[in-house]
Amino acid sequence: MKFIRLSIALTTFVVLLHLSAKSQMSCDVTIPLTQSIVEGVSYQPGTVVCLAPGTRDYLLFKDLNGTAAQPIVITSDGGLSKIDTDHYYGIKFSGCNHVLLSGAGTKASYGIKINRVGNGAGITIDNLSSDVEVEFVEIGHTLIGGIYAKTDPSCDNFSSTRDKFTMYNIIIHDCYLHDIGDEGFYIGSSKFTGQYLSSCDTTVLPHIIEGVEIYNNIVENTGWDGIQVSSTPLGCKIFGNTVRYDSQRETTYQMSGILIGGGSVCDCYNNKVIDGKGDGIDVFGSNNMWIYNNLIVRAGRTFMPNDQSQLKHGIFIGSAPDQSAASLKILHNTIISPKTSGIRFMNNNTFDNKFINNIILDPGSYPTLAEKAFLDASIDISLYEYADNFLSTQISSALFVQAASDNYSLKPSSPAINKAQASAISFDIDNAPRPHNQGADIGAYECQDTYAGTGDLASGEVFELTLAPNPTSTSMVISLQHPVVASELKLVLLNVQGRITDLSDRLTVGPESHQLTVNLLQIPVGVYLLECVNGKRVSRGKVIISK
């Protein structure tokens, strides 16, 4: 875990290089608006396939085969490439390997837009496709799912069963999915323990995926789950995504912001799940999983709000479909106003579970469950550690920067600051370093204020100021040793004759909470004593005003 922050930095660097390189790509092949089927058997690894700008019908890519070092790149050719179709998919990859679909070839945020799919999904990665990356693509208004990545077995073709096929390296990032009929992302088979094929009366095991990364995506207004990943036992990461308004169709067993399904071992971190009708995060995976630095706000609150028997939780942990054992590390999450419980734990086949350093506020079931509304665990207390969490029925008690605007970063005076138990998590939801100052903060956010959590010192003591630039002729930043108390602030200059100039109407608080910026224009040249009264603290320093 201690290497994750370095990994994120390196990933960001590689992505920037990747984007820079793509912006300079020249097209080897251009697909006109009238062409819907692209046969790739003649394309060499490294071929750049460009989509002519404008609106087209569906696209089927067949048998595109790049290599890990030289993937085949499909990108927009200098202008926005849009799809509007009544077909069964917007874009389909069939029998493709080592392919990159990128909307980064234009100045638009999403250079490829699937505006509407009247009878199906936005993108499907199937028919034994593998090693596919999708980036900077917008998908909206689909009848069913946004993006599917799996090959379902059929009675006509058993080549995709678990013993015959493994899908590798499905990477989807920086995409925008909205107004999706079913799941936003449907990655891997949800029938890990067996898929029944009625037409030939047999049950087979679907393939697994090794290597899934779903990150930096925005998912809004899905009918079912926002992000679902199943049958992915190796190399699974779900991070940096924002999911809003999931589960709008209110379909039983299809209601969550993020779902880690059977057969999966995924780390899930730095995600935001806001105002969904389902649980914030559902976990049905196995083995060791880390769920941390997630912000979950009002999970399930709008789902049958007058019926408290319809349960929805911030994080729900259920048993794996194959009853395999799991160990959960639930750390540094901020969970605000879930309909029922903050965390509901119902997996009896677990060990070494940790619920540490979480903020859980205003759970809806508190009037009936009391303290169990924060963590409602149906397992023996010996199987988990539950410590150093900040729990309250009042959102205001955590002292967030602006909870009314869903800004749940911590004020420097928050009681959650420096109170976390030491853990392996070295960054927060914004990838800022953790810990900061004397210790780590509870919850998803690590306050980066210079004096966060340093506390009060005795009144009457005189403190030094740091002044920059000094000398100055225009303005100056004054750095105090403590956060500014704006309601009890006074700033004056004293010259050598003892004359006092009040500067209170010339200052603003910032750029940090312990700093002031003061306008010194029209103050005569000279040497002054600057005195700042900040609450009960007095600070002094010498100021030189020059021409």
TORLUMDREN-241407 format. One record per residue (C-alpha): x, y, z. Coordinates in Angstrom, 3 decimals. Layout:
! TORLUMDREN-241407
<east:X, north:Y, up:Z>
...
***
This chain:
! TORLUMDREN-241407
<east:0.000, north:0.000, up:0.000>
<east:2.836, north:2.459, up:0.694>
<east:3.729, north:2.484, up:-2.979>
<east:0.278, north:3.542, up:-4.207>
<east:0.958, north:7.288, up:-4.153>
<east:4.112, north:6.865, up:-6.231>
<east:2.139, north:4.660, up:-8.594>
<east:-0.486, north:7.379, up:-9.049>
<east:2.175, north:9.993, up:-9.749>
<east:3.843, north:7.761, up:-12.327>
<east:0.481, north:6.939, up:-13.899>
<east:-0.304, north:10.653, up:-14.216>
<east:3.089, north:11.288, up:-15.823>
<east:2.623, north:8.431, up:-18.276>
<east:-0.898, north:9.629, up:-19.153>
<east:0.409, north:13.133, up:-19.891>
<east:3.077, north:11.710, up:-22.166>
<east:0.438, north:9.470, up:-23.720>
<east:-1.850, north:12.410, up:-24.477>
<east:0.992, north:14.505, up:-25.840>
<east:2.001, north:11.688, up:-28.166>
<east:-1.562, north:11.136, up:-29.394>
<east:-2.031, north:14.827, up:-30.135>
<east:0.808, north:14.521, up:-32.639>
<east:-0.436, north:11.319, up:-34.291>
<east:-1.094, north:11.231, up:-38.005>
<east:-3.848, north:9.086, up:-39.456>
<east:-2.943, north:5.896, up:-41.270>
<east:-6.588, north:5.145, up:-42.069>
<east:-9.665, north:7.383, up:-41.956>
<east:-13.128, north:5.858, up:-41.540>
<east:-15.747, north:7.924, up:-43.403>
<east:-19.131, north:8.718, up:-41.888>
<east:-20.835, north:6.241, up:-44.215>
<east:-18.786, north:3.233, up:-43.049>
<east:-20.035, north:1.231, up:-40.053>
<east:-18.004, north:-1.998, up:-40.217>
<east:-14.219, north:-1.893, up:-39.926>
<east:-12.380, north:-5.120, up:-40.730>
<east:-8.947, north:-5.016, up:-39.146>
<east:-7.245, north:-8.111, up:-40.525>
<east:-5.015, north:-5.999, up:-42.792>
<east:-4.080, north:-3.459, up:-40.093>
<east:-0.599, north:-3.712, up:-38.643>
<east:0.203, north:-3.116, up:-34.955>
<east:0.554, north:0.593, up:-34.295>
<east:-1.929, north:1.606, up:-37.000>
<east:-3.754, north:4.873, up:-36.238>
<east:-7.387, north:4.637, up:-37.325>
<east:-9.126, north:8.017, up:-37.451>
<east:-12.849, north:8.654, up:-37.374>
<east:-14.017, north:11.395, up:-39.699>
<east:-15.711, north:14.195, up:-37.737>
<east:-19.484, north:14.441, up:-37.817>
<east:-22.429, north:12.224, up:-36.889>
<east:-22.517, north:8.587, up:-37.953>
<east:-24.396, north:5.350, up:-37.276>
<east:-22.905, north:2.500, up:-35.219>
<east:-19.311, north:1.198, up:-35.515>
<east:-18.256, north:-2.457, up:-35.496>
<east:-14.520, north:-3.140, up:-35.188>
<east:-13.612, north:-6.717, up:-36.095>
<east:-10.292, north:-8.490, up:-35.643>
<east:-8.097, north:-5.496, up:-34.858>
<east:-4.921, north:-6.971, up:-33.395>
<east:-2.189, north:-4.743, up:-32.069>
<east:0.494, north:-5.591, up:-29.545>
<east:1.205, north:-4.403, up:-26.025>
<east:4.008, north:-2.200, up:-27.362>
<east:2.083, north:-1.081, up:-30.455>
<east:-1.666, north:-1.025, up:-29.899>
<east:-3.995, north:-0.091, up:-32.716>
<east:-5.287, north:3.402, up:-31.938>
<east:-8.778, north:4.557, up:-32.887>
<east:-9.227, north:8.285, up:-32.442>
<east:-11.171, north:11.286, up:-33.685>
<east:-9.633, north:13.108, up:-36.635>
<east:-9.373, north:16.704, up:-35.469>
<east:-13.090, north:17.192, up:-34.898>
<east:-15.881, north:15.760, up:-32.798>
<east:-16.944, north:12.255, up:-33.842>
<east:-20.539, north:11.475, up:-32.843>
<east:-22.733, north:8.382, up:-32.984>
<east:-26.529, north:8.455, up:-33.014>
<east:-28.082, north:5.086, up:-33.712>
<east:-31.044, north:2.759, up:-33.335>
<east:-28.688, north:-0.209, up:-33.554>
<east:-27.927, north:-2.651, up:-30.723>
<east:-24.709, north:-0.863, up:-29.791>
<east:-22.861, north:2.338, up:-30.489>
<east:-19.371, north:0.835, up:-30.796>
<east:-18.549, north:-2.875, up:-30.680>
<east:-15.164, north:-4.598, up:-30.446>
<east:-15.309, north:-8.163, up:-31.760>
<east:-12.230, north:-10.367, up:-31.665>
<east:-9.975, north:-7.375, up:-30.988>
<east:-6.752, north:-7.291, up:-28.977>
<east:-4.473, north:-4.462, up:-27.851>
<east:-6.676, north:-1.598, up:-28.989>
<east:-6.966, north:1.968, up:-27.684>
<east:-10.165, north:3.944, up:-28.325>
<east:-9.349, north:7.572, up:-27.587>
<east:-11.377, north:10.760, up:-27.805>
<east:-8.309, north:12.819, up:-26.973>
<east:-7.613, north:13.725, up:-30.589>
<east:-9.642, north:16.965, up:-30.441>
<east:-9.840, north:20.081, up:-28.294>
<east:-13.116, north:18.853, up:-26.809>
<east:-13.068, north:17.101, up:-23.439>
<east:-14.573, north:14.023, up:-25.084>
<east:-13.684, north:13.801, up:-28.757>
<east:-15.889, north:10.752, up:-29.321>
<east:-19.538, north:11.052, up:-28.277>
<east:-22.131, north:8.314, up:-28.405>
<east:-25.184, north:10.540, up:-28.167>
<east:-27.882, north:7.865, up:-28.323>
<east:-28.265, north:4.109, up:-28.711>
<east:-31.929, north:3.337, up:-29.244>
<east:-31.798, north:-0.444, up:-28.843>
<east:-28.694, north:-1.343, up:-26.875>
<east:-25.449, north:-0.392, up:-25.145>
<east:-22.941, north:2.365, up:-25.694>
<east:-19.786, north:0.249, up:-26.079>
<east:-19.400, north:-3.528, up:-25.995>
<east:-16.067, north:-5.333, up:-25.702>
<east:-16.854, north:-8.972, up:-26.468>
<east:-16.406, north:-11.960, up:-28.777>
<east:-13.079, north:-12.868, up:-27.136>
<east:-11.693, north:-9.332, up:-27.227>
<east:-8.959, north:-8.499, up:-24.724>
<east:-6.497, north:-5.741, up:-23.788>
<east:-8.751, north:-2.813, up:-24.663>
<east:-8.404, north:0.731, up:-23.338>
<east:-11.104, north:3.401, up:-23.645>
<east:-10.505, north:7.051, up:-22.795>
<east:-12.118, north:10.476, up:-23.235>
<east:-15.392, north:9.126, up:-24.608>
<east:-18.861, north:10.416, up:-23.736>
<east:-21.811, north:8.010, up:-23.749>
<east:-25.423, north:9.015, up:-23.180>
<east:-29.027, north:7.944, up:-23.666>
<east:-28.567, north:4.189, up:-24.038>
<east:-31.395, north:1.688, up:-23.779>
<east:-29.294, north:-0.672, up:-21.649>
<east:-25.723, north:-0.390, up:-20.344>
<east:-23.059, north:2.207, up:-20.959>
<east:-19.986, north:-0.021, up:-21.374>
<east:-19.908, north:-3.837, up:-21.348>
<east:-16.686, north:-5.857, up:-21.209>
<east:-17.240, north:-9.622, up:-21.231>
<east:-17.894, north:-12.530, up:-23.583>
<east:-20.878, north:-14.592, up:-22.506>
<east:-20.819, north:-18.335, up:-23.260>
<east:-23.539, north:-19.666, up:-25.526>
<east:-24.725, north:-23.071, up:-26.660>
<east:-23.303, north:-22.328, up:-30.105>
<east:-19.873, north:-21.405, up:-28.805>
<east:-18.173, north:-22.575, up:-25.621>
<east:-14.875, north:-20.846, up:-26.438>
<east:-15.370, north:-18.211, up:-23.739>
<east:-15.702, north:-20.568, up:-20.771>
<east:-13.249, north:-20.196, up:-17.918>
<east:-11.064, north:-23.110, up:-18.946>
<east:-10.622, north:-21.774, up:-22.489>
<east:-10.421, north:-17.988, up:-22.296>
<east:-9.169, north:-15.197, up:-20.039>
<east:-9.768, north:-11.542, up:-20.786>
<east:-6.906, north:-9.210, up:-19.843>
<east:-6.349, north:-5.533, up:-19.163>
<east:-9.606, north:-3.664, up:-19.531>
<east:-8.764, north:-0.036, up:-18.789>
<east:-11.437, north:2.661, up:-18.968>
<east:-10.721, north:6.164, up:-17.770>
<east:-11.635, north:9.826, up:-18.154>
<east:-15.012, north:9.031, up:-19.713>
<east:-18.408, north:10.633, up:-19.114>
<east:-21.451, north:8.344, up:-18.954>
<east:-24.914, north:9.761, up:-18.393>
<east:-28.559, north:8.868, up:-18.849>
<east:-27.834, north:5.156, up:-19.053>
<east:-30.708, north:2.644, up:-19.046>
<east:-29.020, north:-0.093, up:-16.995>
<east:-25.478, north:-0.241, up:-15.541>
<east:-23.013, north:2.504, up:-16.345>
<east:-20.159, north:-0.021, up:-16.407>
<east:-20.745, north:-3.775, up:-16.617>
<east:-17.276, north:-5.311, up:-16.437>
<east:-16.955, north:-9.102, up:-16.198>
<east:-19.666, north:-11.704, up:-15.738>
<east:-21.923, north:-11.372, up:-12.709>
<east:-22.467, north:-15.152, up:-12.786>
<east:-19.096, north:-16.133, up:-11.365>
<east:-20.293, north:-19.423, up:-9.859>
<east:-21.997, north:-20.597, up:-13.042>
<east:-24.113, north:-19.426, up:-15.951>
<east:-27.090, north:-21.558, up:-16.929>
<east:-27.725, north:-21.900, up:-20.672>
<east:-31.359, north:-22.874, up:-21.021>
<east:-31.294, north:-23.705, up:-24.734>
<east:-28.838, north:-26.557, up:-24.129>
<east:-29.726, north:-27.198, up:-20.478>
<east:-26.211, north:-26.840, up:-19.134>
<east:-24.295, north:-24.656, up:-16.698>
<east:-20.837, north:-23.318, up:-17.535>
<east:-18.318, north:-21.110, up:-15.789>
<east:-17.842, north:-17.758, up:-17.546>
<east:-14.345, north:-16.397, up:-18.119>
<east:-12.494, north:-14.195, up:-15.667>
<east:-10.646, north:-10.929, up:-16.265>
<east:-7.127, north:-10.253, up:-15.070>
<east:-6.382, north:-6.564, up:-14.900>
<east:-9.201, north:-4.009, up:-14.659>
<east:-8.736, north:-0.307, up:-14.028>
<east:-11.772, north:1.970, up:-13.943>
<east:-10.706, north:5.482, up:-13.010>
<east:-11.400, north:9.204, up:-13.350>
<east:-14.808, north:8.639, up:-14.908>
<east:-18.009, north:10.603, up:-14.319>
<east:-21.181, north:8.507, up:-14.204>
<east:-24.575, north:10.182, up:-13.839>
<east:-28.192, north:9.059, up:-14.006>
<east:-27.979, north:5.309, up:-14.416>
<east:-31.001, north:3.036, up:-14.230>
<east:-29.059, north:0.348, up:-12.368>
<east:-25.615, north:0.245, up:-10.727>
<east:-23.197, north:3.018, up:-11.591>
<east:-20.064, north:0.845, up:-11.830>
<east:-20.167, north:-2.963, up:-11.593>
<east:-17.064, north:-5.155, up:-11.729>
<east:-17.305, north:-8.945, up:-11.327>
<east:-15.206, north:-12.055, up:-12.029>
<east:-11.957, north:-10.096, up:-11.746>
<east:-9.730, north:-11.855, up:-9.205>
<east:-6.447, north:-10.153, up:-10.117>
<east:-5.332, north:-6.583, up:-10.699>
<east:-8.609, north:-4.780, up:-10.101>
<east:-8.700, north:-1.086, up:-9.186>
<east:-11.673, north:1.272, up:-9.102>
<east:-10.565, north:4.775, up:-8.201>
<east:-11.084, north:8.479, up:-8.726>
<east:-14.597, north:8.119, up:-10.152>
<east:-17.617, north:10.316, up:-9.470>
<east:-21.011, north:8.594, up:-9.499>
<east:-24.192, north:10.645, up:-9.140>
<east:-27.845, north:9.576, up:-9.219>
<east:-27.373, north:5.833, up:-9.617>
<east:-30.174, north:3.238, up:-9.540>
<east:-32.929, north:5.532, up:-10.767>
<east:-35.099, north:2.628, up:-11.985>
<east:-35.200, north:1.198, up:-8.439>
<east:-34.656, north:-2.386, up:-9.600>
<east:-34.025, north:-4.903, up:-6.804>
<east:-30.446, north:-6.267, up:-6.725>
<east:-29.375, north:-3.600, up:-9.220>
<east:-28.956, north:-0.670, up:-6.856>
<east:-25.534, north:0.660, up:-5.952>
<east:-23.122, north:3.388, up:-6.886>
<east:-20.195, north:0.966, up:-7.120>
<east:-20.517, north:-2.820, up:-6.947>
<east:-17.634, north:-5.254, up:-6.473>
<east:-19.235, north:-8.515, up:-7.516>
<east:-18.535, north:-12.199, up:-7.040>
<east:-15.128, north:-13.504, up:-8.022>
<east:-13.524, north:-10.069, up:-7.705>
<east:-10.679, north:-8.821, up:-5.558>
<east:-10.688, north:-5.064, up:-6.048>
<east:-9.265, north:-2.034, up:-4.316>
<east:-11.824, north:0.783, up:-4.336>
<east:-10.576, north:4.226, up:-3.379>
<east:-10.831, north:7.982, up:-3.942>
<east:-14.342, north:7.698, up:-5.380>
<east:-17.313, north:9.992, up:-4.820>
<east:-20.818, north:8.508, up:-4.764>
<east:-23.476, north:11.171, up:-4.342>
<east:-27.279, north:11.158, up:-4.242>
<east:-27.827, north:7.651, up:-5.566>
<east:-30.894, north:5.601, up:-4.769>
<east:-28.811, north:2.510, up:-4.019>
<east:-26.111, north:1.634, up:-1.515>
<east:-23.007, north:3.732, up:-1.944>
<east:-20.613, north:0.791, up:-2.356>
<east:-21.584, north:-2.901, up:-2.397>
<east:-18.889, north:-5.518, up:-1.797>
<east:-19.413, north:-9.208, up:-2.626>
<east:-15.798, north:-10.005, up:-3.445>
<east:-13.260, north:-12.113, up:-1.606>
<east:-9.676, north:-12.207, up:-0.407>
<east:-7.977, north:-8.981, up:0.720>
<east:-9.748, north:-5.804, up:-0.347>
<east:-9.104, north:-2.188, up:0.555>
<east:-12.004, north:0.286, up:0.510>
<east:-10.669, north:3.706, up:1.454>
<east:-10.736, north:7.468, up:0.857>
<east:-14.260, north:7.327, up:-0.562>
<east:-16.892, north:10.034, up:-0.132>
<east:-20.451, north:8.685, up:0.026>
<east:-23.244, north:11.231, up:0.371>
<east:-26.961, north:10.567, up:0.954>
<east:-26.880, north:6.976, up:-0.280>
<east:-30.430, north:5.701, up:-0.751>
<east:-32.094, north:8.733, up:0.825>
<east:-34.413, north:9.257, up:-2.140>
<east:-35.342, north:5.561, up:-2.433>
<east:-38.774, north:5.096, up:-0.853>
<east:-37.981, north:7.770, up:1.729>
<east:-41.124, north:7.091, up:3.749>
<east:-40.467, north:3.349, up:4.050>
<east:-37.586, north:2.687, up:6.437>
<east:-37.877, north:-1.068, up:5.874>
<east:-36.356, north:-0.520, up:2.424>
<east:-32.719, north:-0.505, up:3.524>
<east:-29.881, north:1.355, up:1.838>
<east:-26.431, north:1.802, up:3.342>
<east:-23.296, north:3.802, up:2.807>
<east:-21.207, north:0.634, up:2.407>
<east:-22.757, north:-2.840, up:2.287>
<east:-20.589, north:-5.960, up:2.629>
<east:-22.241, north:-9.257, up:1.759>
<east:-21.038, north:-12.816, up:1.335>
<east:-19.172, north:-13.884, up:-1.780>
<east:-21.349, north:-16.044, up:-4.088>
<east:-18.854, north:-18.923, up:-3.831>
<east:-18.589, north:-18.460, up:-0.044>
<east:-14.859, north:-17.763, up:-0.282>
<east:-13.228, north:-15.919, up:2.599>
<east:-12.546, north:-12.199, up:2.613>
<east:-10.641, north:-9.645, up:4.646>
<east:-11.865, north:-6.063, up:4.412>
<east:-9.965, north:-2.884, up:5.220>
<east:-12.511, north:-0.061, up:5.405>
<east:-10.411, north:3.025, up:6.115>
<east:-10.642, north:6.813, up:5.838>
<east:-14.081, north:6.979, up:4.237>
<east:-16.478, north:9.881, up:4.741>
<east:-20.106, north:8.713, up:4.803>
<east:-22.807, north:11.367, up:5.068>
<east:-26.530, north:10.792, up:5.682>
<east:-27.110, north:7.264, up:4.353>
<east:-30.735, north:6.188, up:4.392>
<east:-30.069, north:3.326, up:6.817>
<east:-26.615, north:2.474, up:8.213>
<east:-23.200, north:3.910, up:7.567>
<east:-21.666, north:0.439, up:7.132>
<east:-23.631, north:-2.813, up:7.040>
<east:-21.465, north:-5.936, up:7.398>
<east:-23.109, north:-9.300, up:6.641>
<east:-20.245, north:-11.546, up:5.522>
<east:-19.598, north:-14.227, up:8.134>
<east:-16.688, north:-15.808, up:6.269>
<east:-14.167, north:-13.053, up:6.935>
<east:-11.096, north:-12.400, up:9.042>
<east:-8.887, north:-9.498, up:10.121>
<east:-11.429, north:-6.847, up:9.160>
<east:-10.712, north:-3.228, up:10.011>
<east:-13.146, north:-0.325, up:10.251>
<east:-10.803, north:2.491, up:11.137>
<east:-10.533, north:6.262, up:10.624>
<east:-13.950, north:6.715, up:9.013>
<east:-16.291, north:9.679, up:9.392>
<east:-19.917, north:8.523, up:9.563>
<east:-22.572, north:11.172, up:10.144>
<east:-26.354, north:11.293, up:10.324>
<east:-27.258, north:7.661, up:9.509>
<east:-30.994, north:7.377, up:8.947>
<east:-31.468, north:4.340, up:11.187>
<east:-30.057, north:6.012, up:14.304>
<east:-33.491, north:6.545, up:15.927>
<east:-34.054, north:2.763, up:15.924>
<east:-30.548, north:1.264, up:15.946>
<east:-28.687, north:3.887, up:17.985>
<east:-24.915, north:3.236, up:17.816>
<east:-25.380, north:0.267, up:15.474>
<east:-26.514, north:2.736, up:12.835>
<east:-22.867, north:3.664, up:12.289>
<east:-21.602, north:0.079, up:11.965>
<east:-24.196, north:-2.681, up:11.879>
<east:-22.105, north:-5.868, up:11.879>
<east:-23.592, north:-9.370, up:11.926>
<east:-20.279, north:-11.008, up:12.821>
<east:-18.471, north:-11.738, up:16.044>
<east:-16.621, north:-8.742, up:17.435>
<east:-13.409, north:-10.786, up:17.484>
<east:-13.373, north:-10.730, up:13.665>
<east:-12.949, north:-6.997, up:13.281>
<east:-11.308, north:-3.889, up:14.678>
<east:-13.525, north:-0.848, up:15.055>
<east:-11.589, north:2.161, up:16.237>
<east:-10.747, north:5.833, up:15.729>
<east:-13.873, north:6.665, up:13.762>
<east:-15.646, north:10.020, up:14.034>
<east:-19.339, north:9.288, up:14.594>
<east:-22.161, north:11.749, up:15.091>
<east:-25.785, north:12.366, up:14.238>
<east:-24.906, north:15.995, up:13.471>
<east:-23.133, north:16.834, up:10.211>
<east:-22.013, north:20.176, up:11.625>
<east:-20.002, north:18.471, up:14.378>
<east:-17.173, north:17.532, up:11.987>
<east:-16.569, north:21.165, up:10.973>
<east:-16.467, north:20.705, up:7.219>
<east:-15.499, north:23.599, up:4.982>
<east:-18.970, north:23.871, up:3.408>
<east:-21.196, north:20.861, up:3.885>
<east:-24.175, north:22.692, up:2.375>
<east:-22.305, north:22.638, up:-0.956>
<east:-21.083, north:19.059, up:-0.458>
<east:-17.557, north:20.251, up:0.320>
<east:-16.541, north:17.769, up:3.008>
<east:-12.916, north:18.789, up:3.343>
<east:-12.012, north:19.650, up:6.925>
<east:-11.615, north:23.067, up:8.482>
<east:-8.295, north:23.553, up:10.324>
<east:-10.212, north:23.445, up:13.608>
<east:-12.083, north:20.200, up:12.862>
<east:-12.070, north:17.635, up:15.691>
<east:-11.214, north:14.959, up:13.083>
<east:-7.794, north:16.469, up:12.401>
<east:-4.719, north:14.551, up:13.613>
<east:-6.951, north:11.974, up:15.322>
<east:-6.561, north:9.042, up:12.923>
<east:-4.827, north:5.808, up:13.762>
<east:-1.629, north:5.266, up:11.779>
<east:-2.332, north:3.318, up:8.594>
<east:-0.784, north:2.415, up:5.252>
<east:-2.809, north:5.104, up:3.442>
<east:-0.334, north:7.809, up:2.388>
<east:-2.682, north:10.107, up:0.431>
<east:-6.250, north:11.386, up:0.622>
<east:-9.185, north:11.528, up:-1.777>
<east:-7.565, north:14.468, up:-3.593>
<east:-4.184, north:12.672, up:-3.658>
<east:-2.809, north:15.159, up:-1.129>
<east:-0.204, north:13.700, up:1.250>
<east:-1.332, north:11.940, up:4.404>
<east:-0.476, north:12.515, up:7.212>
<east:-0.073, north:16.290, up:7.390>
<east:1.299, north:18.006, up:10.508>
<east:1.175, north:15.982, up:13.721>
<east:-0.892, north:13.063, up:12.449>
<east:-3.381, north:11.825, up:9.875>
<east:-6.968, north:13.053, up:9.806>
<east:-10.059, north:10.889, up:10.117>
<east:-12.138, north:10.619, up:6.952>
<east:-11.456, north:10.896, up:3.239>
<east:-9.861, north:14.346, up:3.334>
<east:-6.531, north:15.349, up:4.864>
<east:-6.549, north:19.043, up:5.766>
<east:-3.475, north:20.658, up:4.210>
<east:-3.662, north:23.921, up:6.136>
<east:-0.252, north:24.846, up:7.538>
<east:-1.529, north:25.063, up:11.096>
<east:-4.293, north:22.483, up:10.957>
<east:-4.841, north:20.960, up:14.366>
<east:-2.033, north:22.810, up:16.110>
<east:-4.410, north:24.043, up:18.807>
<east:-4.453, north:27.170, up:20.975>
<east:-1.550, north:28.607, up:22.912>
<east:-1.766, north:30.629, up:26.098>
<east:-3.190, north:34.154, up:25.760>
<east:-0.946, north:37.146, up:26.369>
<east:2.064, north:35.648, up:24.620>
<east:3.605, north:37.728, up:21.793>
<east:4.408, north:35.891, up:18.565>
<east:6.608, north:36.747, up:15.624>
<east:5.314, north:37.397, up:12.115>
<east:6.716, north:36.282, up:8.792>
<east:6.399, north:39.130, up:6.278>
<east:6.944, north:38.873, up:2.528>
<east:8.067, north:40.742, up:0.558>
<east:9.845, north:42.964, up:3.037>
<east:10.766, north:45.706, up:2.059>
<east:7.710, north:46.384, up:-0.091>
<east:6.037, north:49.282, up:-1.864>
<east:2.664, north:47.771, up:-2.700>
<east:1.394, north:44.822, up:-0.670>
<east:2.565, north:42.140, up:1.737>
<east:1.578, north:38.666, up:2.870>
<east:1.596, north:38.290, up:6.640>
<east:2.012, north:34.751, up:7.961>
<east:0.835, north:34.173, up:11.529>
<east:1.601, north:31.197, up:13.715>
<east:-2.095, north:30.345, up:14.075>
<east:-5.238, north:30.393, up:11.918>
<east:-6.874, north:33.791, up:11.522>
<east:-9.878, north:34.561, up:13.742>
<east:-11.606, north:36.907, up:11.306>
<east:-14.196, north:38.132, up:13.811>
<east:-11.473, north:39.176, up:16.286>
<east:-8.840, north:40.636, up:13.975>
<east:-7.113, north:44.006, up:14.124>
<east:-4.024, north:45.157, up:12.200>
<east:-2.133, north:48.429, up:12.815>
<east:1.143, north:50.130, up:11.849>
<east:3.174, north:52.224, up:14.306>
<east:5.821, north:54.638, up:12.985>
<east:8.867, north:55.864, up:14.905>
<east:6.839, north:58.782, up:16.327>
<east:4.262, north:56.349, up:17.698>
<east:1.557, north:57.266, up:15.200>
<east:-0.918, north:54.462, up:14.589>
<east:-2.390, north:53.632, up:11.169>
<east:-5.292, north:51.190, up:11.196>
<east:-4.946, north:48.652, up:8.343>
<east:-8.061, north:46.617, up:9.093>
<east:-9.886, north:47.889, up:6.004>
<east:-6.873, north:47.111, up:3.793>
<east:-6.536, north:43.400, up:4.448>
<east:-7.980, north:40.135, up:3.224>
<east:-7.612, north:36.681, up:4.745>
<east:-5.508, north:34.312, up:2.637>
<east:-4.105, north:32.699, up:0.673>
<east:-3.966, north:30.196, up:3.590>
<east:-5.978, north:30.280, up:6.783>
<east:-3.030, north:31.584, up:8.829>
<east:-2.191, north:34.340, up:6.345>
<east:-3.295, north:37.899, up:5.614>
<east:-2.683, north:39.993, up:2.513>
<east:-2.497, north:43.729, up:3.194>
<east:-2.513, north:46.658, up:0.755>
<east:0.252, north:49.154, up:1.655>
<east:-0.151, north:51.591, up:-1.237>
<east:0.033, north:55.270, up:-0.152>
<east:1.731, north:54.384, up:3.124>
<east:4.717, north:56.756, up:3.440>
<east:8.224, north:55.364, up:3.061>
<east:9.696, north:54.388, up:6.392>
<east:10.255, north:51.746, up:9.054>
<east:7.227, north:50.593, up:11.017>
<east:6.171, north:48.179, up:13.705>
<east:3.282, north:46.020, up:12.530>
<east:0.996, north:44.689, up:15.238>
<east:-1.685, north:42.067, up:14.639>
<east:-4.282, north:41.211, up:17.254>
<east:-5.772, north:37.845, up:16.287>
<east:-8.237, north:36.685, up:18.879>
<east:-6.280, north:36.627, up:22.150>
<east:-2.920, north:36.470, up:20.415>
<east:-0.676, north:39.428, up:19.628>
<east:1.961, north:39.210, up:16.910>
<east:4.531, north:41.845, up:15.948>
<east:7.102, north:42.374, up:13.230>
<east:9.158, north:45.101, up:11.523>
<east:7.966, north:46.417, up:8.148>
<east:10.002, north:48.501, up:5.697>
<east:8.049, north:50.561, up:3.135>
<east:10.200, north:51.545, up:0.151>
<east:9.636, north:53.375, up:-3.122>
***
